[in-house]
Each structure stands twice: as C-alpha cells, then as structure tokens.
Amino acid sequence: MAIFAQGKIEVFCGPVELGAPDNLEQVIVEFIRGAEKTLDIAVQELDNEPIAQALLDAALKGIDIRMFMEQDYLRAERPPKVAPKANQTQREAELAAQWDEPRRPATLRTNRDILAALLRCGVDVKTDLNPEIFHQKFIVRDYRCGKSLGNPALLTGSTNFTETDTHKNLNHTIIFHDYRVARAYAGEFAELMGGTFGALRLREEDLPKTINIKGVPVRVLFAPDDHPELEIIKQMLKARSRLDFAVFTFAVSSGIDDALLMLRLAGIDIQGVLDAGQGAQDWACTPWLQAAGIEVFVSDKNKLPGLRKLHHKLMVIDDDIVIAGSMNYTGPANDYNDENIFVLGNPYDLPKGEGGPVDHAECKAIAMFFRNEIERIVAKSSLFVPG
C-alpha cells in the first residue's frame, strides 16, 4: 500500500503472487469491514468467497447493502437433456440437473451460490440491463442520498471481485477517503437504481468537475455518459517527455492509438505493455503502435509464472498524471459499456475552485508509484514481435 494526499488517497497494485506489493483480496475485504452504515456496490463479477463472506458478515451486522452485477456471470445455459445414472429415473436426473448443479471449474456455480447466499442474508442484489458490458468495479461506503453516513469512502480500480483478478491477474485498486469522490460514484449508482444503464445525458451540474484532495487534482468520469476517451486524449496531450501504459485490451477502434502516434511524432518517449492474448488479436493496435516506433511489450507467462492476464488499465504521463480505472482502450468501452476512469494529478498550477492549488511533489509521488509497477511488468514481459 502507498498513501498519498495526507492519507486521503490509498493506492494498491497486486497480486503478491505475481510480485506486486499488495494483496488485493485483503484490501477489498478490509474496505467492506470498515463500513458503518451502507455499501453500494457495482461490480462485473463476484466469485471470490472471502470477499463474499465479508459482505455476508456486513449484512449480519446490519449494514445496508445494495449491489449490481453483470448478469452474464450469474445465469446458466438451459440444461441439456440429461441421461439418468444407475438407480435413477429420467425425472430424477432432470430434477438433479435443475436443482443440484455440480460445482465444476467450467461452470459459474460459485457465482450463483454466492448470489443465493447474499439474497438469503438480505442483500439487495440486481443485475444490469445493459445489452453491452456492465464493467464497473466500485464500492461506495457510507454515502447515500447525498449524505455522508460516517466516514464516506470509495474503492475502485481494475479489479473484479474474483479469485483470478485478486490472485492471478495484474490489477490495481485505489481508495479515496473523500465525500466528493464518493458522491460522484453515488450519483452513478443512483442511475443504476433508477434503471438507467449505458448512456444518459446528464444535467449540467452533474458534468465532471476537478476535485482537489490535499493538493492532488482528481477527475472522475463514467462511460458512456462522459465520453472518457476524450478525457484520456486531452490528458495525453499534456505530455512533454514520456508516457507509459499497461492495458489489458487496446483496440484500433479507439482514438487513443492515434493520439499516441501523434505524440511519438512529436518526440515523446512512449512504452507500453499489453496482455499477450489480447495484444495478438486482429483488431489490436499492437503492430500499428510498434510500426510507429513505440516500444510495445506483451505479457510473458514464462517470465512471470502464475500470470493469467495483465488486467490493468493504466497510463502515466510524465511525472504528473495517472489515468486508471475499469475502462479498456476500445471503442465499445467508451461508447456502450458501463465504465469509470479517474485522473490523478496535473502539470499545471490550477486556480482554487478549478482543482488547485496543486501539490506537484505529491502528484509526482503517485505517478512514480504506478510507473514503477509498469516498469516492473515490462521487465517481466517480451517485446512484441509481429506474426
């Protein structure tokens, strides 16, 4: 864990099994245990049993919990026609398939078992209505209906609440101890509660604003409402010497790759690392970036044993700016999916009321924390070689 902004911002990179500094499962569990009144959770998937247990225990203590998840990880295909086993009638075999799903690695049984336990303990669980992907990963703690209920805080990042994301995939999580950040995410959760998924034109007063947290400017944006790809490109154009990124999925359908090419032509040093599986896809921007002279690496399971996926969505610009969150660099993520990003830092001296005054030393410290993790991953990766 690294702490910034006088304890108001905590950042984590994991998992420890892959040489990163933090146990992301424990981070999420402890955050849940810190709730005093409420937890509002929006997450793509939950199959991590210690995290689920923390939620069940919180419900038992009387914490009011509301939750949205991606329905695709909860529903099953229609049971195939089953053949009876020895001493079993056809009807008994059918009932067993309907009511007693075996727990196998290839099934989502654990997800559905957790859902049943949450419902049994009074947790208000709903699934998304977005025909695309519900890709959020955040928890609003002790802030609801425009009111702070204790010590409000917000947890978000790239980490799904799963065994693989907390133990086998490279991810980041960040905690904001600030009611204004909690309020921004609570507004997004209120949209979900109102049945709005995907795009919704916001009121002017709901448009993203820059929040100053002890000298660190913070901007929070949601896809598709706020078109975060434009914000990412806007921040990229502030680059003066270097840019580093680590991204799970990076497609030519985004405009971010074009912005990188322009920065490279302007003499900016750029290096990035992608997940090997995603980076090898026909639609990936990997060869496009490499041909422009950008150093592109791909994750290497031989150099980093135990790795399943590089799941970050991270960008560090100079020593000033970090962009992170749930959003991969693709057109659909910007245009259709439910996503969030946050921007930390700024190279400029912003006026008070517009994100300033800026503590540039603190912004640099945050940038260096994430850059060090990107460089650690690059050292355990391989240069992309076109096929």
N, C-alpha and C positions, 0 to 999 in steps of 0.2 A: 504494500500500500504506500502511496505517496500522498501527502496532504499539502494543499495549497490554499491561498486566499484566507489565511488565518483560521484554517480548519473548516471553511465553508465548502471546499471542493475536495473530494477524495477520488483518486483515480487508481484503477487496478488493471493489470494485464495478466492473463493466465492462459493455460493452466500450469500449475507447478510441475505436473508430469512431463511437460514439454520444455522445462527450463525457464518458464516465465516466473515472475515473483509472487503471484497471488493465487490463492485457492478461491476461484470464483463461486463455487458452490457455497462455501462458508460465508463469503461476502453477502450473497443473496439471503441465505438463512438468517444471518445476524441482522440484516436490514429488516426482514419481516419480524423478527423477535423484538425489534425496537419500537414497534407500533404501540400507540397508546389508545387510539380510538378507531381509526379506519385504515383500510388498504384498498386502493383501486388499482387493479392490475390489468394490463393489456399485453398479452404475450402470444407469440405464434404457437408455441408448443410447450407442454409441461409433461415430462416423463421422469424427472429427477425425484426420487422418492424422499430424500432428506428435505428438499425444498417443499414438496407436498406436505410432509409431516409438519414442517414449521407453520404452514398455512392452517392445517387442521388444529394444531395446538393454539394458534392465534384465535381461531374461531371458538375454541373451547373456553378461552379466556374472555370472550365477549367482544372481540374485535369485529367490527362490521366490515365484511369483505365482499367486494364486487369484482367480477373477473370476466374478461373477454378473451377467447382463444380462436385460433383458426380451425374451422370445422373439419377440414380435410384430415387433421390428425386425430379426430375423435370418431369419425364414422367408419363403418366397415362396408366392404362389398357385400352384396347379397350372398348368403351362404350357398355354396354349391350343393348339388344333390349329394347326399351322403349315403354311404353303404353301412349297414349295421355291422357291428363287431359280433364276436361269438356271444351267444346267450343274450342277444339284444334284438328287439324288433325294429322294423324300419322307423316306426313312430318314435321309439325311444332314442334312436340315433338322431332323428331330426330335432327332438327336444334338447338333446345334449348339445348339438351344434348351435341351437338358438340361445340356450341359457347358460351354457358352461364352456365358454370359449377357452381353449387351451392357451397358456402363456408361452408363446414361441418367439424367438428373436425377430422373425419376419412379420409379426403382427403388431398391431397397435394396442394390444391387450392392456399393457401397463397404463397407457394414456386413459383408456376407458375405465380402468379400475380406479385410477386417481380421481377422475371426474365423478364417479359414483360416490367415492368417499367424501369429496368436497360437498356434493349435494346433500349427502347424509348428515353432514355437520353444519348445514345451514348457510353455506357459501352460495352467494348469488352468481351462478356461472351461466354465461351466454356465449354463443358462437357468433362469428362475424357474418355479415350479409354481403361482403364484398365478393363479387364473382372473380376478381383477380386474387391477389395475395394479401392476407392480413399479416403484416410482417413486423408489427410493433414488438418492443421488448422494454416495457417500463412499469414501474410501480410508483404511484403517488401515495405517500404515507402521511396520514393525519392532516389532510387538507381536503375539504369538500364543501360544495355550495358556496364558494367564495370566502370560506372561513378557515383560519388556522385552528387546528384541534390538537393542541400540544406543541410538539416540535416538528413542523412540516418538513418533509424532505422528499427527494425524487431520485430514484435509481433508474438508470437506463444504460444503453450501450448496444453492443452487437451480440450479446449473449442470450440465447434462448435458455429456458429453464429445463435443460435436458442433460442426461448423462454425457452425451457426446460433446455438447457445447461447453460443459464445465470441466471436462476431463480429457477430451481428445482433440478438440478444435481450438485453434488460436483465436482468442477473443479479448475484448475489453469491456469494462463496466465502469461507470462513473456515478458518484453520489453527490448531489447538490443539497446542501443544508440551507435552503433559501426559499421563502414562501412564494417569491415571484416566479421562480422556475417551476415550483410545484403548481402554482396557479395556471401557468401556461399548459402544462400537461393535463391538469384537471379539466381545462376547457376542452381539450381533445377528447378526454374520457366522457365528458358530458355529451359531446356529439355522438359518441358510440351509444350511450344510454338512450339518446333520442332516436336511435335507429339510423343514423347517417354514417355510411361507410363510403370510402372513396372521396370524390370531390364534393365540396360545398363552398360556395362563395361566402367568405367571411365578412362580417361587419368591419368597417374601417378601424374601429377601436380594437379589434382582435388581430390586426396585422402584426407581424413580428416586430418586436422592439428590442433594442440592445439594453441588457440588464448589466449593471456594474456590481460585481461581487468582490468587494475589498480590492479594487483596482484591476480586476480581470473582467473585460467585456465579454458578455455571453449572449449569443443569439440562438433562439430555438425556432425551428421550422418543421412543419409537417407536410408530408406528401399525401395526396397530390395538391392540397389547398394552396400551399405556399410556393410551389414550384422550386423545391430546394436545389435542383440542378443549377438554376440561375445564380443562386446564392453561392454555391461552390465555385462556379466560374468567376463570379465577382471577387471572391476571396483569392482565387488563384492569380488574378491579375495584379494583386499587390506584391507578388513575388519579385525579389530583387536579385537573389543569387542562387537559391536552391529550393527544391521541392522533393519530398519523399512521400511515398504512399504504400499502403498494404491493403489490398482489396480482394475480397472473395470473387466477385463477378464484375467484370469490366467489359462492357459491350460497345461495339461501334455505333449502337443505336443511341448512345448518349452524346452530348456535346462536349463532355469533359475531355475526351480524347483529342478533339480538335483544338481545345484550349491548350492542352499540353504541347501539341505540335507548334503552336504559335509561341509559347514560352520558350521552347527549345530553340526556335529560330532567333529568339531574342537573346540567346546566350545563357539561359537559366540552366543550371545543372539539375538533372532530374534522374532519380532512380525509383523503381517501384518493384513490388513483389506481388504476384497473383497466385491464387490456388492453382496447382498444376492441372487438375481436372477441368476446371472452368476456363483456364487460360488456353487450353488446347482446342476449345470448341471453334467451329467455323465462324461463328458470329463474334468471337472475342477480338479485342483490339490489339492483342499481343504482338502479332507481326507488324501491324500498322505502326505501333509505337517504336518497336525496335528498329524498323527501317528508317525512322526519322532520327536515329542516333540517341534514343532514350535507353538507358540501361534497364532492361526488364528481366526480372528473375521469376522463377516459378518454384513453388514449394517442392521439397525433395524428401520423401519419406525415408530414403536411405541415410540421409544426413541428419534427419530428425526422427528417430524411431518412435513409433507410437502415434505419430501425427495422422489424423484423419483428414481434416480440412483446415486451410487457412481461412478463417471466417471473419477477419477484421473488415471494417470499412473506415480506414484511417487515412488522413492526409495531414502532413506537417509542412507548413510554408515558412521558409527562413527560420528565424528563432522567435517568431511572433504569433503564429496562428496554428491551431489544431482544429480539424474538422472530423467529427466522429458521429457514431450513432448506428442506426439499423439499416440505412439505405445503401444498397449496392449501386454501382455506377452503370445503370442501364436505363433505357427509355421507359420501359414499363414501371420500374421502381419510382420514377419521377412522375409519371402520368396517370398511373392507375392504382398502385399499391397503397396500403396504409403504412406509412413510414414516419420516422423522425430523424432529424440530424440536429447537432448543436455545434456552434462555432465558438471557440475559446480564444481570446486574445485579439490584438490589433497592433499594427506597427505605428499607428498614428496617435497623436495626442488628442483624444476626443474631448469635446467640451462636456461639462457636467450636464446631466439630463439627456445626453446622447451616447451614454456608455462610458464616459470619462469621469474622473481622471484615470489614466492608465498607468498601472504599475508594470513597466516593461520588463523588469527583472523577474517578476512573478510569471508573466506570460512566457518568458524565455524558459523558466524552470519547467513549466508544463510542457512546452514544445520539446524540450530536451528529454523529458521522461518518455514521451511517445516515440521520438526519433530513435532513442536508444533501443527501444523494443523493435522498431522496424529494422534497424541495422543488425540487431541480434538475429532476426529471422532471415534477413538477406544472407548473413554469414552461414546459415544452415540451409540455404537454397542454391539453385543452379541457374546459370544464365539461360534464358530462353533460346532454344535452337529451332528455327523453323523446320517444319516437316517436309 
